[in-house]
Amino acid sequence: MNSPYQHQGSGQKIQKQLLTDWYRHLEQAPERGEKVAYLFISGNIGELLQACGFHLVYPEVNALQCGIKKVAGPNILAAEDIGYSGDVCGYVKNDIGLMLSGNRMPHGTTLPKPDLLVCNYAGCATYLRWFEALAEFYGAEMVVIDVPYLRGTEGPTAEEVRYVERQLRELVAVCERVAGREFDPAAYRQAIDRTVRSEDLWVQILESARHRPSPIDAYFEAVFFMAPIYTMRGTQGCLDYYQAVAKEVEERIQAGMGPVAEEKVRIVMEGPPAWPHFRKFWEMFKKWGAVTVASTYSKVGGIWDLGFRHDPDRPFESMAEYMLGCYTNRNWAMRSQLIRGYLEDYGADALVIHSVKSCRSFSVGQADLREQFIREFEVPTLFIESDLADPRYFAEAQMKNRIDAFFEALEHRRLTAGV
């Protein structure tokens, strides 16, 4: 039987083809004599590096894909076998283990080694050590873009923006030398223009969760929706993807469709997902009719719903502003303010904090955040723990019990409030 819906599933289909083509083209880059740069998602400068002729690899994306495909565990053990501690970030150990096994991704692509490592340091000191290790293993050149951690609550200062902007301009000369070709400023501005249009659509998709029922889960679905804007930003393929997803979401709104059969609880999520157990993790919330209407992890690569946009007329300066404003580069006062705004703007009933062992950028401070929201803001708040990469830290029965107890208490509170 033909579906009555024209656009449902189109985003997933397009993204699958985009990623397939992306990895195939990446794998073949060395054969064509083209250069490869590794960089991070948070505060990434993909448009600039592509305008210098580089193909891009994001080790964080590789780690989450390995987690979903159930191969992160062996990769992590391989890294521990050569001396990495159990306390080291699971993403780092997955990347080292993946390298030791020949960089063969679970979907079959072999990742090329880097010609340049660009450590776009944004809120996570582990980034530095991670790329230092890769620089030694691969014998590749490494450049660090130092992004000052935001201290106040008003955003970056003009001096901080100029400081990062100067580093980006200096990086161009390094890129030209390593890539063996000149930077194309026109291509950079054109990419930024496509980026702005993609950002507009991405915000439209995220803000659709204000509807009741929400047409999307802004955590469990958004972590897949966000992939192109964090890895392929500035490309026509990225823009085409968000145009398709926007139509798909609008169709859901018109039909009253949502990610669960009946939306009963609206939540805000803080922290990364448990990638190795992603489906089980989501099902624990689905059974209660819980829908995430806003999340912080979907903003890890950029916060555009507060109004920021890249600017093709100020491509370097706006890129610096973007890097400074990333979620993990914000202090806890700013993060708390953001989460509280989401709770109010999206009519959420509760906050869920998923604290992961591997990622201190997210986890340090989350226990205090829980206390603040419970005691100061009187928001029902659930605190659960596992990991974003290491499958050994997912205690399924214990987590299920905590989630069930929390939603039972929330349901009981609603019933008694109505008496």
WOVENNOR-V710636 format. One line per field, one symbol per residue. ss: DSSP state (~ for helix, > for strand, _ for the rest). burial: b if it has 16 or more other C-alpha atoms within 10 Angstrom, else e. Layout:
ss->???
burial->???
This chain:
ss->_________~~~~~~~~~~~~~~~~~~__~~~__>>>>>______~~~~~~__>>>>>~~~~~~~~~~___~~~~~~~~~~________~~~~~~~~~~~___>_____>_____>>>>>>____~~~~~~~~~~~~~__>>>>>>___________~~~~~~~~~~~~~~~~~~~~~~_____~~~~~~~~~~~~~~~~~~~~~~~~~~___________~~~~_~~~~~____~~~~~~~~~~~~~~~~~~~~_________>>>>>>____~~~~~~~~~~~~___>>>>>>_~~~____________~~~~~~~~~~~~~__~~~__~~~~~~~~~~~~~~____>>>>>>>___~~~~__~~~~~~~~~~~____>>>>>>____~~~__~~~~~~~~~~~~~~~~~~~~~~__
burial->eeeeeebbeebeebbeebeeeebeebbebeeeeebbbbbbbbbbbbbbbbbbbbbbbebbbbbbbbbbebbbbbbbbbbbeeebeeebbbbbbbbbbbbeeebebbeebbbbbbbbbbbbbbbbebbbebbbebbeeeebbbbbbbbbbbeeeeebeeebbebbbebbeebbeebbebbeeebeeebbbbbbbbbbbbbbbbbbbbbbbbebbbbbbbbbebbebbbbbbbbbbbebbbebbbbbbbbbbbbbeeebbbbeebebbbbbbbbbbbbbeeebbebbbebbbbbbbbbbbbbbbbbeeebbbbbeebbbbbbbbbbbbbbbbbbebbbeebbebbeebbbbbbbbbbbbbbbbbbeebeebbeebbeeeebbbbbebbbbbbbebbeeeebbeebeebbeebeeeeeeeee
